[in-house]
Amino acid sequence: MVFPVTRMRRYRKNSKIRDIVRETKLNKEDLIYPIFFKEELQGDEKEPIESMPGEYRYSLNAGIEFAKQLEEKGLKSIIVFGVPLPESKDEVASPDYSSTGIVQRAIRELKKQTDLVVIGDVCLCQYTSHGHCGLIKENDDTDDGVEILNDESLEYLAKVAVSYAKAGVDIVAPSDMMDGRVDVIRTALDENGFYNVMIMSYSAKYASAFYEPFRAAADSSPTHGNRKSYQMDPANALEAIRECELDVIEGADFLMVKPALPYLDIIKTIREEFTLPLVSYNVSGEYSMIMAAIEKGFLTENAILESLISIKRAGSDLIITNFASYVLLNDLL
Protein backbone atom coordinates (compact mmCIF):
# COMPACT_ATOMS: atom_id res chain seq x y z
CA MET A 1 0.00 0.00 0.00
CA VAL A 2 1.18 3.53 -0.75
CA PHE A 3 0.24 7.06 0.23
CA PRO A 4 -2.32 8.12 1.39
CA VAL A 5 -3.16 4.72 2.96
CA THR A 6 0.41 4.18 4.16
CA ARG A 7 1.80 7.08 6.18
CA MET A 8 5.17 6.40 7.76
CA ARG A 9 4.88 9.54 9.87
CA ARG A 10 2.30 7.75 12.03
CA TYR A 11 5.27 6.03 13.68
CA ARG A 12 6.76 9.41 14.60
CA LYS A 13 3.78 11.46 15.67
CA ASN A 14 4.76 11.78 19.36
CA SER A 15 7.44 10.62 21.79
CA LYS A 16 5.35 7.77 23.22
CA ILE A 17 4.85 6.21 19.79
CA ARG A 18 8.49 6.77 18.87
CA ASP A 19 9.56 5.04 22.10
CA ILE A 20 7.53 1.87 21.53
CA VAL A 21 8.52 1.39 17.88
CA ARG A 22 12.20 2.22 18.35
CA GLU A 23 14.27 -0.53 16.75
CA THR A 24 17.56 0.06 18.54
CA LYS A 25 17.64 0.44 22.32
CA LEU A 26 20.58 1.88 24.22
CA ASN A 27 20.61 0.83 27.88
CA LYS A 28 22.80 1.73 30.83
CA GLU A 29 24.13 -1.82 31.04
CA ASP A 30 25.42 -1.55 27.46
CA LEU A 31 28.07 0.98 28.55
CA ILE A 32 31.54 0.16 29.90
CA TYR A 33 33.47 3.05 31.42
CA PRO A 34 37.26 3.26 30.89
CA ILE A 35 38.98 4.68 33.95
CA PHE A 36 42.60 5.79 34.40
CA PHE A 37 44.34 5.18 37.73
CA LYS A 38 47.60 7.14 38.04
CA GLU A 39 50.12 5.86 40.56
CA GLU A 40 51.67 9.29 41.23
CA LEU A 41 48.37 10.71 42.48
CA GLN A 42 47.60 10.38 46.19
CA GLY A 43 44.62 10.80 48.52
CA ASP A 44 41.64 12.25 46.69
CA GLU A 45 43.68 13.75 43.86
CA LYS A 46 42.58 13.73 40.26
CA GLU A 47 44.05 15.57 37.30
CA PRO A 48 42.33 16.72 34.12
CA ILE A 49 43.17 14.99 30.86
CA GLU A 50 43.71 17.99 28.61
CA SER A 51 43.09 16.04 25.43
CA MET A 52 39.80 14.60 26.73
CA PRO A 53 37.43 17.34 27.95
CA GLY A 54 35.71 16.41 31.19
CA GLU A 55 37.84 13.33 31.84
CA TYR A 56 40.46 12.75 34.56
CA ARG A 57 43.27 10.53 35.76
CA TYR A 58 42.49 9.40 39.30
CA SER A 59 44.33 8.42 42.44
CA LEU A 60 43.30 5.02 43.75
CA ASN A 61 40.91 6.51 46.32
CA ALA A 62 39.42 9.11 44.01
CA GLY A 63 38.91 6.61 41.21
CA ILE A 64 37.14 4.11 43.45
CA GLU A 65 34.82 6.82 44.74
CA PHE A 66 34.02 7.93 41.20
CA ALA A 67 33.32 4.34 40.17
CA LYS A 68 30.93 4.01 43.10
CA GLN A 69 29.19 7.22 42.02
CA LEU A 70 28.73 5.87 38.49
CA GLU A 71 27.49 2.55 39.84
CA GLU A 72 24.80 4.38 41.80
CA LYS A 73 23.72 5.96 38.49
CA GLY A 74 23.42 2.57 36.79
CA LEU A 75 26.91 1.63 35.52
CA LYS A 76 27.44 -2.15 35.41
CA SER A 77 30.96 -2.54 33.99
CA ILE A 78 34.30 -0.75 34.14
CA ILE A 79 37.61 -1.28 32.35
CA VAL A 80 40.76 -0.34 34.21
CA PHE A 81 43.88 1.33 32.79
CA GLY A 82 46.97 2.15 34.80
CA VAL A 83 49.50 4.95 34.58
CA PRO A 84 52.58 3.76 36.48
CA LEU A 85 55.42 5.79 37.90
CA PRO A 86 57.59 6.92 34.96
CA GLU A 87 60.78 5.71 36.63
CA SER A 88 59.33 2.20 37.07
CA LYS A 89 58.99 1.51 33.34
CA ASP A 90 61.46 -0.89 31.78
CA GLU A 91 62.06 -2.99 28.66
CA VAL A 92 59.83 -5.85 29.85
CA ALA A 93 56.97 -3.88 31.49
CA SER A 94 57.68 -5.13 35.01
CA PRO A 95 55.10 -2.88 36.77
CA ASP A 96 52.39 -4.44 34.60
CA TYR A 97 52.46 -7.82 36.32
CA SER A 98 53.47 -6.79 39.83
CA SER A 99 51.02 -7.76 42.57
CA THR A 100 51.38 -4.23 43.93
CA GLY A 101 50.85 -2.53 40.56
CA ILE A 102 48.32 0.27 40.30
CA VAL A 103 45.88 -1.80 38.22
CA GLN A 104 46.10 -4.80 40.55
CA ARG A 105 45.39 -2.56 43.54
CA ALA A 106 42.50 -0.89 41.71
CA ILE A 107 40.98 -4.26 40.80
CA ARG A 108 41.12 -5.44 44.41
CA GLU A 109 39.45 -2.28 45.69
CA LEU A 110 36.80 -2.25 42.97
CA LYS A 111 35.88 -5.85 43.78
CA LYS A 112 35.83 -5.05 47.48
CA GLN A 113 33.85 -1.82 47.33
CA THR A 114 31.54 -2.23 44.31
CA ASP A 115 29.47 -4.83 42.49
CA LEU A 116 30.77 -3.74 39.10
CA VAL A 117 31.99 -6.16 36.48
CA VAL A 118 35.72 -5.35 36.47
CA ILE A 119 37.71 -5.66 33.24
CA GLY A 120 41.48 -5.33 33.10
CA ASP A 121 43.11 -4.08 29.91
CA VAL A 122 46.07 -6.36 29.16
CA CYS A 123 48.88 -4.65 27.27
CA LEU A 124 52.50 -3.68 27.84
CA CYS A 125 52.65 -0.23 26.22
CA GLN A 126 51.97 1.90 29.30
CA TYR A 127 54.63 0.03 31.25
CA THR A 128 57.49 -0.33 28.78
CA SER A 129 60.23 2.26 28.51
CA HIS A 130 59.81 2.23 24.72
CA GLY A 131 56.00 2.46 24.66
CA HIS A 132 55.33 -0.53 22.41
CA CYS A 133 52.77 -3.25 23.11
CA GLY A 134 55.38 -6.02 23.05
CA LEU A 135 59.08 -6.59 23.53
CA ILE A 136 61.32 -5.05 20.88
CA LYS A 137 64.65 -5.41 19.14
CA GLU A 138 66.42 -3.42 16.46
CA ASN A 139 65.89 -4.69 12.93
CA ASP A 140 67.00 -2.78 9.86
CA ASP A 141 64.58 -4.74 7.65
CA THR A 142 61.54 -3.07 9.23
CA ASP A 143 60.06 0.27 8.21
CA ASP A 144 61.40 2.12 11.23
CA GLY A 145 64.27 -0.07 12.40
CA VAL A 146 62.31 -1.65 15.26
CA GLU A 147 60.83 -5.15 15.37
CA ILE A 148 58.09 -5.93 17.89
CA LEU A 149 58.71 -9.51 19.01
CA ASN A 150 55.52 -11.52 18.87
CA ASP A 151 56.19 -14.89 20.49
CA GLU A 152 58.56 -13.52 23.12
CA SER A 153 55.88 -11.04 24.23
CA LEU A 154 53.21 -13.67 24.85
CA GLU A 155 54.76 -14.90 28.09
CA TYR A 156 54.62 -11.39 29.55
CA LEU A 157 51.04 -10.77 28.43
CA ALA A 158 50.03 -14.03 30.11
CA LYS A 159 51.81 -12.92 33.31
CA VAL A 160 49.78 -9.70 33.28
CA ALA A 161 46.50 -11.57 32.79
CA VAL A 162 47.24 -14.01 35.62
CA SER A 163 48.22 -11.16 37.95
CA TYR A 164 44.89 -9.47 37.23
CA ALA A 165 43.06 -12.73 37.87
CA LYS A 166 44.82 -13.11 41.21
CA ALA A 167 43.63 -9.59 42.09
CA GLY A 168 40.04 -10.66 41.38
CA VAL A 169 39.30 -9.37 37.88
CA ASP A 170 36.20 -10.70 36.11
CA ILE A 171 37.46 -10.25 32.53
CA VAL A 172 40.88 -9.71 30.97
CA ALA A 173 41.01 -7.72 27.74
CA PRO A 174 44.21 -8.20 25.69
CA SER A 175 44.68 -5.14 23.49
CA ASP A 176 48.22 -5.76 22.21
CA MET A 177 47.36 -7.45 18.87
CA MET A 178 50.12 -10.07 19.18
CA ASP A 179 49.26 -13.24 17.26
CA GLY A 180 48.25 -16.14 19.51
CA ARG A 181 47.83 -14.15 22.69
CA VAL A 182 44.29 -15.34 23.39
CA ASP A 183 45.41 -18.98 23.34
CA VAL A 184 48.41 -18.32 25.57
CA ILE A 185 46.37 -16.25 28.04
CA ARG A 186 43.58 -18.82 28.18
CA THR A 187 46.10 -21.58 28.84
CA ALA A 188 47.85 -19.56 31.57
CA LEU A 189 44.57 -18.68 33.28
CA ASP A 190 43.39 -22.29 33.25
CA GLU A 191 46.73 -23.64 34.48
CA ASN A 192 46.45 -21.27 37.45
CA GLY A 193 42.87 -22.30 38.22
CA PHE A 194 41.17 -19.21 36.81
CA TYR A 195 38.77 -21.12 34.56
CA ASN A 196 35.98 -18.59 34.98
CA VAL A 197 37.96 -15.45 34.18
CA MET A 198 36.73 -14.38 30.75
CA ILE A 199 38.70 -13.01 27.81
CA MET A 200 37.44 -9.92 25.98
CA SER A 201 39.77 -9.79 23.02
CA TYR A 202 40.56 -6.61 21.12
CA SER A 203 40.08 -8.74 18.01
CA ALA A 204 39.94 -6.16 15.22
CA LYS A 205 42.05 -3.29 16.50
CA TYR A 206 43.08 -0.86 13.81
CA ALA A 207 46.17 1.36 13.62
CA SER A 208 44.05 4.46 14.05
CA ALA A 209 44.72 8.17 14.34
CA PHE A 210 41.80 8.34 16.79
CA TYR A 211 43.90 6.96 19.68
CA GLU A 212 45.98 10.08 20.25
CA PRO A 213 44.07 11.55 23.24
CA PHE A 214 44.27 8.17 25.03
CA ARG A 215 48.00 7.92 24.43
CA ALA A 216 48.45 11.32 26.01
CA ALA A 217 46.23 10.32 28.92
CA ALA A 218 48.03 7.03 29.54
CA ASP A 219 51.53 8.22 28.63
CA SER A 220 51.75 5.28 26.21
CA SER A 221 53.00 6.74 22.92
CA PRO A 222 55.92 4.83 21.38
CA THR A 223 59.24 6.58 21.84
CA HIS A 224 60.18 5.54 18.30
CA GLY A 225 58.49 3.78 15.44
CA ASN A 226 54.75 3.11 15.22
CA ARG A 227 52.27 0.29 15.73
CA LYS A 228 51.42 -0.44 12.12
CA SER A 229 53.25 -3.78 12.15
CA TYR A 230 50.82 -5.23 14.68
CA GLN A 231 47.63 -3.15 14.62
CA MET A 232 45.43 -3.54 11.55
CA ASP A 233 45.52 -1.51 8.35
CA PRO A 234 42.43 0.79 8.31
CA ALA A 235 41.85 -0.15 4.66
CA ASN A 236 41.23 -3.84 5.45
CA ALA A 237 37.83 -5.38 6.19
CA LEU A 238 38.16 -9.07 5.34
CA GLU A 239 41.21 -9.28 7.59
CA ALA A 240 38.98 -8.40 10.54
CA ILE A 241 36.96 -11.55 9.94
CA ARG A 242 40.11 -13.66 10.03
CA GLU A 243 41.31 -11.98 13.22
CA CYS A 244 37.99 -12.64 14.94
CA GLU A 245 37.82 -16.21 13.69
CA LEU A 246 41.23 -16.97 15.18
CA ASP A 247 40.22 -15.43 18.52
CA VAL A 248 37.11 -17.61 18.60
CA ILE A 249 39.22 -20.70 17.95
CA GLU A 250 41.73 -19.68 20.65
CA GLY A 251 39.02 -19.28 23.30
CA ALA A 252 37.87 -15.66 23.41
CA ASP A 253 34.58 -15.02 25.22
CA PHE A 254 33.98 -11.59 23.66
CA LEU A 255 35.08 -10.05 20.37
CA MET A 256 35.87 -6.36 19.95
CA VAL A 257 36.17 -3.80 17.18
CA LYS A 258 38.27 -0.70 17.86
CA PRO A 259 37.67 2.18 17.00
CA ALA A 260 33.90 2.28 16.58
CA LEU A 261 32.51 5.22 14.60
CA PRO A 262 34.95 5.07 11.65
CA TYR A 263 34.47 1.28 11.57
CA LEU A 264 30.70 0.80 11.75
CA ASP A 265 30.90 -1.37 8.63
CA ILE A 266 33.35 -3.67 10.42
CA ILE A 267 31.05 -3.91 13.45
CA LYS A 268 28.17 -4.89 11.19
CA THR A 269 30.27 -7.48 9.37
CA ILE A 270 31.53 -9.09 12.59
CA ARG A 271 28.01 -9.14 14.04
CA GLU A 272 26.78 -11.03 10.96
CA GLU A 273 29.68 -13.51 11.00
CA PHE A 274 29.92 -14.45 14.69
CA THR A 275 27.62 -15.17 17.63
CA LEU A 276 29.92 -14.18 20.51
CA PRO A 277 29.04 -11.01 22.42
CA LEU A 278 30.44 -8.08 20.44
CA VAL A 279 32.09 -5.07 22.08
CA SER A 280 33.00 -1.83 20.32
CA TYR A 281 35.44 0.71 21.67
CA ASN A 282 34.21 4.27 21.15
CA VAL A 283 37.75 5.57 21.48
CA SER A 284 39.26 8.73 22.91
CA GLY A 285 39.46 10.61 19.61
CA GLU A 286 35.79 9.97 18.91
CA TYR A 287 34.96 11.21 22.40
CA SER A 288 37.22 14.26 22.27
CA MET A 289 36.11 15.61 18.92
CA ILE A 290 32.43 15.46 19.89
CA MET A 291 33.01 16.94 23.35
CA ALA A 292 35.18 19.71 21.90
CA ALA A 293 32.43 20.52 19.39
CA ILE A 294 29.85 20.63 22.19
CA GLU A 295 32.08 22.96 24.23
CA LYS A 296 32.44 25.23 21.19
CA GLY A 297 28.69 25.25 20.59
CA PHE A 298 29.05 23.55 17.21
CA LEU A 299 27.03 20.53 18.41
CA THR A 300 24.58 19.79 21.21
CA GLU A 301 24.76 16.88 23.64
CA ASN A 302 22.23 15.08 21.44
CA ALA A 303 25.24 14.10 19.31
CA ILE A 304 26.43 11.85 22.15
CA LEU A 305 23.43 9.52 22.16
CA GLU A 306 23.16 9.61 18.39
CA SER A 307 26.73 8.41 18.03
CA LEU A 308 26.30 5.68 20.66
CA ILE A 309 23.05 4.49 19.10
CA SER A 310 24.77 4.23 15.72
CA ILE A 311 27.26 1.80 17.27
CA LYS A 312 24.45 -0.28 18.74
CA ARG A 313 22.53 -0.17 15.46
CA ALA A 314 25.58 -1.50 13.63
CA GLY A 315 25.42 -4.58 15.87
CA SER A 316 27.47 -3.99 18.99
CA ASP A 317 26.22 -5.47 22.26
CA LEU A 318 28.48 -3.45 24.55
CA ILE A 319 30.28 -0.13 24.12
CA ILE A 320 33.44 0.96 25.91
CA THR A 321 33.13 4.73 26.02
CA ASN A 322 34.22 7.75 28.03
CA PHE A 323 30.75 9.09 27.29
CA ALA A 324 29.41 6.65 29.90
CA SER A 325 30.14 9.07 32.73
CA TYR A 326 28.52 12.03 30.94
CA VAL A 327 25.46 9.99 29.93
CA LEU A 328 24.90 8.56 33.41
CA LEU A 329 25.66 11.65 35.48
CA ASN A 330 23.41 13.79 33.26
CA ASP A 331 20.58 11.22 33.19
CA LEU A 332 20.54 10.97 29.41
CA LEU A 333 19.26 7.39 29.63
N, C-alpha and C positions, 0 to 999 in steps of 0.2 A: 504494500500500500504506500502511496505517496501523498504529499501535501494536497489538500488540506486535512485528509484523514490522519496521516502520520505527522505529528508535530514533536520533534525532538526536544523542543524547549519545555515541554511538560516536565521533563526530568530535572529541570533547572529552576523551576518557578519560585522556590523558596529554600531556605537553608535546611528545613526538616526533610524535604524531598531529596535534596542533594546529599544529605547525610546517609539516608537509607539506601540509595542506589550507588553510592560511591564504590568503585571497583577496587581501589587500592587503599588499604588502611595502614596508617602509621601509628604504632603504639609505643608507649613508654618502654616496654620490655624489648623493643627492637633495637634500642640504642645502647651502645657500649661507650663509656667515657674513657679517653686516654689521659692518664694523669702522670705528671713528671715529679718525681721525688729527687731533690738535690741534696747531696750529702753535706755540702758546706753550710746549708741553712740550719739554724737551730731554733729551739723554742717554737714560737708561733709565727716564725718568719715565712714570708712568701715574696717572690720577686716577679715583677711583670715580665712577660715574654714580649719584647718589643715588636717582633715580627708577627705576633699573633694577638691582635687586639682583644682584650678582655680575658686572656689566659695567663696562667702563672706557673712558675716552678715553686714547689712546696717543700718546707721542712717535713720531717716525718710526722710530727704532731699536727701541723697545720693541714697537711694533706689528708690525714685520717679524719680530721674534723670536717673537712670539705666533703669527703666521700660520704660521711654520715649524713650531712645536710642533703646531698643529692639523693641518697637512699630514701630519706623521708619524703622527698618529692616524687619518688617512683622509680629511681634508677635500680636496675637489677644486676648489671654487669659492669666491671671496670677492668681496664688493661693497664698494667703498671710499666712505666719506663723509669730508669734510673740515670742520674747524672752524678757520677762518682767524683771524688777528689781528683783534680787534674794530675797531681803528683803520683797518684796511685796507678795510673794507666801504664801498661807495658805491652810488649810485643805479643803476649799470649792472653791478654784480657783477664788477668788474675782476679781483679775485683768482681768480675761477673759471676764467678762460681764460688765465691767466699760465703761461708755461712753467716758472716756478719756484714755482708754487702747491703747496700741501701735498699735494693729490691727485695732481698730475702727478709729484711726487717719489716719492710712495708707489707709484704704478703702476710707475715705472722700477725701483725697488728690488724690488718684488714679482716683476717679470718677470726680474730679474737673479738673485734669490736663491731663488726657488721655481719649481715647475712648476704652480702653481695657475692655473686659469682666472680672469683678473682682469676684473671688471666695474666700470665707473665710473658712479656715479649722476650723471645730468645734470639739474641744476636750478639756479636762481639764488638760492633763498631763504636759504641759509646765508651768502651773500656780499653780499646787498643790505642797505643801511642800513635799509630799511623791512621786510625779512623776507618779502616776497612772492615768488612763483615766476616773476614776469615784471616788466617795467617798468610803472610806474604813472603816473597823472595824477589830479588832482582832478576829480570829476564829481558834481554834486549830484543827478543822476538815478539814481544807484546807491543801494543800501541804506545804505551806510556812508560815502558821499561819496568813495570811491576806485574808480577804474576800472583794472583790470589790462589792459594793452595787449597784445592777442594777436599781431598780425602784426609789430609792432615788436620783440617779444621773441624771435621766431624766429631772427633773425640772431645774437643773443647765445647762444642755446642751441646753434646750429650751431657757433659759435666754441668753445664748451666741448667739444663732442663731438670736433671736429678736434684740439684741444689734447690731449685724452686719447689719441686715436689716435696722435698724434706721440710720446707718452710710451710707447706700446706696449700699450695696453689691448686686450683681446680682444673685449669687448662694451661698448657704451654703453647706458645705461638711462635714457631721459628720463622724469622723474617729475613734470613741471611741469603737465601736462594742458592745454597750449595746443593749440588746433586746428591741424592741419597740421604739427606739429613732426617727425613721423616722416619725412614727405616731404622737408622742408627739410634735416634731418640726413642722410638717405640721400644726397641730392644733394651736399651739402657733403663728405661722406666720399668719395664716388666722384670728385668733381672734384679732390680732393687725393690720389687714388691709393689710398685705403684701402677697396678693394672688399671685402675679407674681414673687416673689422670689422663685427660683428653688432649689431643693434639689439634690445634687450629692452625693449619698451615697457610702461610702466605704463598699460595700456590702460583698465582699469576701476578707477580710483582714486577712492574715495569720500571725501566730506568727513566724516571720522570723528572721534569723540571719543577713539578709541583711539591717536591719534598723540601725545598729550601728553608721555609720557616721552621720546620721540625728540626732540621740539622742545626740551625742556630739555637733552637731551644734546648736540644740535647747535647750540644757541643760534639757532634758526631760527623762532621765533614771530613772527608779524606784529606790528609796532609799533602798527598800527591796522587796523581792518577785519578781515575773515576771508577764507577761501578758498572760500566757497560759490559764488562766481560762476564758478569754473573746475573745482573738484573736484565729483564727482557727488553727487546727492541720494541719501542712503541708502534712500529709499523706492522707487527706480527699478531695475527689473530689465531690461526690454526695452531701455532706453537702453544698457546694458552691451554688448548684442549689436551695436548700431550703432557704438559706440566701437571695438570689436574689429574689426568689418568694415572700418572706415575705416583702421585701422592695418595690416591685411592688405594692403589696396589700396595703401597708401603705402610698403610695403616692410619692415614689421617682420618679424623672424626669430623672436621669442618674443612671446607675449601674457602679460599679468599681471593678476591680481585682487588688490586691496589695500583693506582688510585681508582676513584669511582666515577666522577662526573665525565672525565674525558674518555672513559672506557665503558660506557653503558652498553655498547654493543657486545663487549666481552662478557659482561655480567649476564646479559640475555643468553648468549651462546652457552656459557657454562651451566646456567640454570636448565637449559633444554637438554644438555648432554648428561648431567649427573644428578643423583638424588640426595647426596649429602647436604646437610645444612650449608647455605652459602652466605658468607660474610663479605661485605664490601667496606673498604677503608676510604672514607671521605676525608682526604688527607689535609695536611696543614695549609697547603697553598690554596686549596678549594675553600677552606674556612676563611683564610686571611683575605682573599680578594673580595669575598662577599661581605665580610665584616667591615673591611675598609670602605667599600662602596656604601654601606649603610651609614657609617660614621660621616661620610662626605655628603650624605643626602641624595646620592645617586640611585639608591635602592631603598626599599622598606624592608622590615623584618619578614614580610611575607615571602621574600626570596629564600629564606632559610627552609621553611617547610616545603616549598615548591621543589627545592633542590633535593631534599631528603626523600620526598615522595617519588621523585623521578628514579632514584636509586632502588626504592622498593618496587616500583612499577616494572623496572627492568628485570627483576627477579630475585633481588637480594632478600634474605631472611633477616639478617642482622646488619647493623651499620655501626662501625667504629667512627666516632665523630666528636670533635671538640664542640660542635653545636649542641651536644647533649646537655651541657650545663646551662646554656642560654635557654634552650627549649623548656627544660624542667623548671628552672628558677623563675621564668617568666610565664609559666602556665600556658604554654602554647599548645599543649596536648591535653 
